[in-house]
Each structure stands twice: as C-alpha cells, then as structure tokens.
Amino acid sequence: MKIPCALSALLLLLPLPVAAEVSAWQLDRLVPGALFKGIHGLAFGPDAMIYVGSVMGQSIYRVDPATGAAEVFVPPPIGQADDIEFAPDGTMYWTGFTHGTLNAQSPGGEPRVIASGLPGLNSLALNAQGRLFATQVFAGDALWEFDPAGSREPRLVMRDLGGLNGFDFAPDGRLCGPLWFKKQVVCIDVDSTALEIMNDEFSRPAAANFNSRGELVAIDNETGGIYRIDMRSHRRELLATAPSNLDNLAFDAGDRLFVSNMSDNAIYALEGSSLRTVTSSPLSLPGGIAVAGNELIVADTFSLSAVDLGSGKVRDISRSLADNGFPTTVAVSTEAKRIASASFESGTAQLWDLSAETVIARWGGLALPSAIAVIDADRIAVTEIGAGGRLLILDRRQPRQRTVLADKLGQPQGLLRVGELYLVSEAAAGRVVEIDQNGSLRLIADGLQHPEGLALVPDGRLAVAETGAARMVLIDPQSGSIEVAAAELPLGMADIPGYPPGIFPTGVASDASGAIYFSSDRDGGILRLRAASGLSP
C-alpha cells in the first residue's frame, strides 16, 4: 500500500491558485507545508529504509535515510502509528495510539488488526524468541504481551509503571526502556516482573534501544540529549545533543543511530558526535495563530513558535511540553503584553509574558479547550468543546475559579474578543455568534460549513475559515453578508478515531495591512491572503 508523494511534496512548496470569482485576493504561502504531521516511532525495514509513524497524520511513511525522500507507505486511518517494529520475516507491527489497536502487515499483504480495545498503545518490541510486547502510555499505563498472530487475548504483564515508553530487549533478555513520568531508564524481566533502575538522571526520557554490540542508548525529550548508558555501572555518557522534543530512535544494520523529533518533523542521523538532518520541516502541525507585531505566533502542537511575517522564518518560543502542554490554540494582546495558549490534548491553558516569553500562569482540568483570547494582563477567555460547549473566563489571581459566560455552544472552534464582546464560531452549529458580558447571544451568520478560526480585518469584517467548504469567507458582523475570499483551500482534515472532534483547529489572523493568515491542517503550512494590487477586497 504505497502512495508516491513526490509530486504532492513539490506542490506543498508552490504558490496556490485562487478561483476566478475571488480574484480580488491573492493567495501565497508564508511557511511551506510538509508531508509529515508530527512523527514518532521509527524502525528500519528489510529494504534498509526508515519506516516512521505519525499519530496525527495517521500514516506510516517510508524515508530514504540517505536522501530524505519520503512517501506514504500505509495511509490513514489504519496507518496511525506511535511505534513500529519489524519481525525477522519482514512482518511490520505498529501501535494505533488513539485507535487502541495493535496492527500488522505481512510482506505483500494488507494491514490487519491483531488486538483492539487498548487506548494509548504506544511502544512495542519483539524479543529474540519472537514474543511481542507493547505498552499503554498517557491513555493508560500498562505492559502487555500479545500473540503476534492475534489468535490469543493479550496478557497483562504489569500496571502502573510510570509511562514505559520506547523500549527494546537487552542481550540478557530483559526489556529495557524509559519511564517517562519517573525520569528513569529501567530493565524489566517480563516473566518475573523484577525491575532494575539503570539510570535516573533524565529530565524526560523518551526511548532507549540497543545496538548490535549490546550498548544501550537513550534519548531525553526535554533536553535533546542522546546518551549511552553503561549496563554495569549505570552511568551515562553524552554522545550528542539534538534539538529538544526527541521522540524515538533506531539503529540501522550498520549500527548508525537515527532519531526522530516531533517539533521539526525531523529525523537526525548521528555521525560521530554531530548530527545530520535526514528530513525536517519548518512547522509540525500548526493550529491556532495570532499576530504580534511583525511576527505570527503559532500553536504548533509540539511547540509554541513565532514566524517572521516578512521572511517566513520560524523561531522557537517554547519546545518544552512541560511548559506549552501540546499547544493547539493561541492568542496575543500587545496592549496587555500577553500570550495565551491552550491545549486540546492536555486540557491546559497558559498565560505568557509576551516580552520574556515565559509562562506566568497555568490552568488545568479544562474540558477540551478549543480557542482562547486575552482579556487583560491577568484574565483570559477560553472555549471548551467538552462540558457541553462553554465560554469560560479565567483569572490568574483566582486560579481555581471558572466563570461560565455561556454554555450549550455547538463545538466552539474560534474565539475573538472585540471590545467587551466575544465572537465565537460554532463548528457543529454552522454559525458565528456574538456574546456580551451578560452571556446573551446574537446571531451574526449561520448556514456555514464547519466554521473554525476567525479574525477581524481592518475594514471591520470577520475572516472565517469555513473548513467544511475548504474556503475563507468574509462576514459583515452587522448585516451577516458573506463574501468568499478564497476557495479550494487545503483545509478540513478528517477527525481522528478515538479523539473528540476539533483536534485540528484552523487558526486565522490578520495584520494591520489587511493580510489574512491561516494555518493548513492538511499540509502543515501557513498561508496568506492579500488584496490584489489595485483592487479592493
């Protein structure tokens, strides 16, 4: 099941055409897109190619380790993979994280499910005897043994380990890997469940593998450190430092080490003490966006980033998942000197000092926060898709208080604060509404196809991403009249089985010149609409 993507990858880098009826606007790319949408586990196949999995992209990609050329090998949705393993006979196994499945594909065969009903299946490995093990992490915490043929029910080995992530089997037969939440690398006897701590000096250990010489190498997600751990002394030795947000690693047949990075859609090859980039992209999977001066702040799923509006160059604000919590939406107030971000994935929100770019307040326990706005230096507004669809006011001076301004909203996906009013797009209801300080609603426009991000343009209209129709529309907030600015856009990525709807928000922002920026969930880039020269939009 191979889908060549050379042409598709080329098209991601080219300007996009605009339909004739909306020619008053010109469309171009500020940041190019990418084939990948966040990459995780990787393994070398019998053909010496790298096979790398994506949860959000729901695909397994095949990558040439020499050139970085890539193609989709197993497409969505069955291709969702957090980790990948090959058996000696060439059978490929992988974990469907949100699907809760363990999958397999024999050479020349079709993908098949060999186990299901285990959400959070994360990492897997075969031992020398062909026994297959996998773990639940984040949406569970357990180690299981599986029948590679799928004929028998899984056997529970251990529970409550502390997040046993990317692991491998040692020459002595023990399973060795990191405990994400305990900051340890451990070795476990899968029959007796005896556990030995090998090292506890990591900030956020993500994966560990053995080379053919029996040397254990582990990576640190938080620091980007790549370490060799001595199995006898338990001491670690730094081999190299990569950009942070490392996810997994694999050795090729020649013991060359390759490491994946979530923030950059990157694969690095360790060559001596230096790293060679096999493949990467400027952004991973951008969601919410907001203008701050001459930059665009981007909630990029695994990082909080900033894009120069002139050059399109991307820089990091935070690559620390402990700080940014997997950001999916963002807002900025230059007047209040604040950034606000929230994560659909982790149910958290953060308030940042705009100048220092540091977190000054945090909130947790939110029910699928989907959009956010800055009220002032201390308060934010956030919409929740969960809990019945609410608009909340949060104050860092009273961090436990949740003020509900409105509820029963139909999958709120976009939020904008204008004066004392809140403008909300309801994706499921197909409308945009105005909410005042008393929680009263006024309909602005309805009949829309899954509206998401929205922004106020200088002429007073709202730019709204109508993702169900793959277009950008301009709405007069007083009359409700609608004009199509651009159509046939790369918007509207399908939701992921196992996740609530709304995991892929389309962010929209506008600057003082009237340019409209929006994130593309389909190709991972940032696009821009500008009024054509000499024409009025």
URKA-V59109 format. One record per helix or strand of 3 or more residues. SS is the DSSP state (hx for helix, st for strand). FROM is the first residue (numbers start at 1). TO is the last residue. Records with the same first field share a line. If there is no record, write none. Layout:
BEGIN
SS->FROM-TO, FROM-TO
END
This chain:
BEGIN
hx->6-11, 20-22, 321-324, 467-469
st->25-31, 42-44, 50-54, 59-63, 70-74, 84-86, 92-96, 101-105, 112-115, 121-126, 132-136, 142-146, 155-159, 164-169, 175-179, 184-188, 195-199, 205-210, 216-220, 225-229, 236-241, 246-251, 257-261, 266-271, 274-279, 289-292, 295-299, 304-308, 314-318, 329-333, 338-343, 348-353, 358-363, 369-374, 379-384, 390-395, 398-406, 412-418, 421-426, 431-435, 441-445, 451-456, 461-466, 471-476, 482-486, 508-510, 516-519, 526-531
END
